[in-house]
């Protein structure tokens, strides 16, 4: 565990700092004796890890030094890196505190009541900051649909929706839509249309959620529409 936490003090690139952050999420694990509330907080922490991972993939952090923004300045890149290093520092502090609380179960309960909650809130705040600095909404929306597809059954979807609330705005919204299915009413289409979900050849997930309902009101010439979800690849109208 020492290597990811100690890396914050070294001269590293932003991609290495990102990898170290993701690794640290894996190290923060708490015992079953902490109870259901702690397991819920652990799940919320996993949702934060998923959100940060999604951001990194969306901005192509390992291959694009500009993080998807060709006009990004060196100062902005450094700020993003510093934000990741702040997350590493939070994990380092948590590691130090947790070592102090390994003596008794009661001490562990005290630790669980405060430290994980504070850690989660601060990490979410820092992810908010880095997403605002380097936004990638289209790529993130595509990825969160894939994540929802991989969750599987409705019970698991419900647990994820609860845990991600207040941690990841995209995931609960997508999960809720997946569970309920989409409803489309009084649709007016000009020209060509695709009604239903569309899957490109590179889509690796399955169908997501409940069936959709469509109420086509009017179709006119000169337009093109996709009524449903699009998974992977280019958009229907590209």
C-alpha positions in Angstrom: 0.0 0.0 0.0 2.9 2.3 0.6 3.8 2.8 -3.1 0.5 4.4 -4.3 0.3 6.7 -1.2 4.0 7.7 -1.4 3.8 8.5 -5.1 2.2 11.9 -4.4 5.4 13.4 -3.2 7.3 12.5 -6.4 7.6 14.2 -9.8 5.0 12.1 -11.7 2.8 12.7 -14.7 -0.9 13.2 -14.6 -1.6 9.7 -16.0 0.5 8.1 -13.2 -1.3 10.2 -10.6 -4.6 9.0 -12.0 -3.6 5.4 -11.9 -2.4 5.8 -8.3 -5.8 7.3 -7.3 -7.7 4.4 -8.8 -5.4 1.9 -7.1 -6.0 3.5 -3.7 -9.7 3.0 -4.0 -9.0 -0.7 -4.1 -6.9 -0.6 -0.9 -9.6 1.1 1.2 -11.6 -2.0 2.4 -13.3 -2.3 5.8 -14.3 -5.4 7.7 -17.8 -6.8 8.0 -17.9 -6.1 11.7 -18.4 -2.4 10.9 -22.0 -3.2 9.9 -24.4 -2.5 7.1 -23.9 1.3 7.2 -20.3 0.8 6.6 -20.9 -1.6 3.7 -23.2 1.0 2.2 -20.5 3.6 2.5 -18.0 1.2 1.0 -20.4 0.8 -2.0 -20.7 4.6 -2.3 -16.9 4.8 -2.3 -16.8 2.2 -5.1 -19.3 4.5 -7.0 -16.8 7.4 -6.6 -14.1 5.2 -8.0 -16.3 4.3 -11.0 -17.0 8.0 -11.6 -13.4 9.0 -11.6 -12.5 6.0 -13.8 -15.2 7.1 -16.3 -13.8 10.6 -16.3 -10.3 9.4 -17.0 -11.4 7.2 -19.9 -13.6 10.0 -21.3 -10.7 12.5 -21.5 -8.4 9.8 -22.8 -6.0 10.5 -19.9 -3.4 7.9 -21.0 -3.0 9.1 -24.6 -4.1 12.7 -24.7 -1.9 15.1 -22.7 -4.5 17.8 -23.3 -7.2 15.7 -21.7 -9.6 16.3 -24.6 -9.2 20.1 -24.6 -6.8 21.2 -27.3 -6.9 24.7 -25.8 -5.9 23.5 -22.3 -3.1 25.5 -20.7 -0.2 24.1 -18.8 -1.6 25.7 -15.7 -5.0 23.9 -16.2 -3.2 20.5 -16.7 -1.2 21.1 -13.5 -4.4 22.0 -11.6 -6.0 18.7 -12.7 -2.9 16.8 -11.6 -2.9 18.7 -8.3 -6.5 17.7 -7.8 -5.6 14.0 -8.3 -2.7 14.4 -5.8 -5.1 15.9 -3.3 -7.2 12.7 -3.6 -4.0 10.7 -3.0 -3.3 12.8 0.1 -6.8 12.0 1.4 -6.2 8.3 1.1 -2.8 8.7 2.8 -4.5 10.4 5.8 -7.1 7.7 6.0 -4.5 5.0 6.0 -2.7 6.7 8.9 -6.0 7.1 10.9 -7.1 3.5 10.2 -3.8 2.2 11.6 -4.5 4.0 14.9 -8.0 2.4 15.1 -7.0 -1.3 14.8 -6.8 -1.9 18.5 -10.5 -2.4 19.4 -13.8 -3.0 17.7 -15.2 0.1 19.5 -12.4 2.2 18.1 -13.3 0.8 14.6 -16.9 1.9 15.1 -15.7 5.4 15.9 -13.5 5.4 12.8 -16.4 4.2 10.7 -18.8 6.9 11.9 -16.7 9.8 10.7 -13.6 9.1 8.6 -15.2 7.3 5.7 -18.0 9.8 5.4 -15.5 12.7 5.4 -13.3 10.9 2.9 -16.2 10.3 0.5 -17.4 13.8 0.7 -14.0 15.3 0.0 -13.3 12.9 -2.8 -16.7 13.8 -4.5 -15.9 17.5 -4.2 -12.5 17.0 -5.9 -14.0 14.9 -8.7 -16.6 17.7 -9.2 -13.7 20.1 -9.6 -11.8 18.0 -12.1 -14.8 17.3 -14.2 -15.7 21.0 -14.4 -12.1 21.7 -15.5 -12.0 19.0 -18.2 -15.6 18.1 -19.1 -16.4 15.3 -21.5 -20.2 14.8 -21.2 -20.8 12.9 -24.4 -18.2 10.3 -23.7 -19.3 10.0 -20.1 -22.9 9.5 -21.1 -21.9 6.6 -23.4 -19.8 5.0 -20.7 -22.4 5.3 -18.0 -24.9 3.4 -20.3 -22.3 0.6 -20.7 -21.9 0.6 -16.9 -25.6 0.2 -16.3 -25.7 -2.6 -18.9 -23.1 -4.4 -16.9 -24.9 -4.2 -13.6 -27.5 -6.8 -14.5 -30.5 -7.5 -12.3 -32.9 -4.9 -11.0 -32.0 -5.5 -7.3 -28.4 -4.7 -8.0 -29.5 -1.7 -10.0 -31.5 -0.4 -7.1 -28.6 -0.8 -4.7 -26.3 1.1 -7.1 -28.9 3.9 -7.5 -29.1 4.4 -3.8 -25.3 4.2 -3.2 -24.5 6.6 -6.1 -26.9 9.3 -5.1 -24.9 12.3 -4.0 -21.8 10.7 -5.3 -22.3 10.4 -9.1 -25.1 12.4 -10.8 -25.0 10.4 -14.0 -25.2 6.9 -12.6 -28.4 7.1 -10.5 -30.2 9.0 -13.4 -29.2 6.3 -15.9 -30.0 3.4 -13.6 -33.5 4.9 -12.8 -34.2 5.2 -16.5 -33.0 1.6 -17.1 -35.3 0.3 -14.4 -38.4 2.2 -15.5 -37.8 2.1 -19.3 -38.4 5.1 -21.5 -41.7 6.5 -22.6 -42.1 8.6 -25.7 -45.3 10.3 -26.6 -46.7 12.4 -29.4 -43.5 12.0 -31.5 -43.3 14.0 -34.7 -40.8 12.7 -37.2 -39.7 14.4 -40.4 -38.2 11.9 -42.8 -36.2 8.8 -41.8 -36.5 7.4 -38.3 -35.2 4.6 -36.1 -37.6 3.6 -33.4 -36.1 1.4 -30.7 -32.6 0.8 -29.5 -29.6 0.7 -31.9 -26.5 -1.4 -31.4 -23.3 -0.8 -33.3 -20.9 -3.7 -34.1 -18.5 -2.6 -31.4 -21.1 -2.7 -28.6 -20.1 -5.4 -26.0 -23.1 -5.0 -23.6 -26.6 -6.3 -23.7 -30.0 -4.8 -23.9 -30.5 -2.5 -20.9 -33.6 -2.3 -18.7 -37.3 -2.4 -19.4 -38.9 -2.2 -22.8 -39.6 1.3 -24.1 -43.0 2.7 -25.1 -43.5 4.9 -28.2 -46.4 7.0 -29.3 -45.6 8.3 -32.8 -47.8 11.3 -33.5 -46.7 12.5 -37.0 -44.1 11.7 -39.6 -43.0 14.3 -42.1 -40.5 14.4 -44.9 -37.0 16.0 -44.5 -36.0 14.6 -41.1 -34.2 11.7 -39.5 -34.6 10.5 -35.9 -33.6 7.8 -33.5 -36.3 7.0 -30.9 -34.6 4.9 -28.3 -31.0 4.3 -27.1 -27.9 4.1 -29.2 -25.1 1.8 -27.9 -21.6 2.2 -29.1 -20.1 3.6 -32.3 -21.4 6.6 -34.3 -24.8 8.1 -33.8 -27.7 7.0 -36.0 -27.7 10.2 -38.0 -23.9 10.4 -38.7 
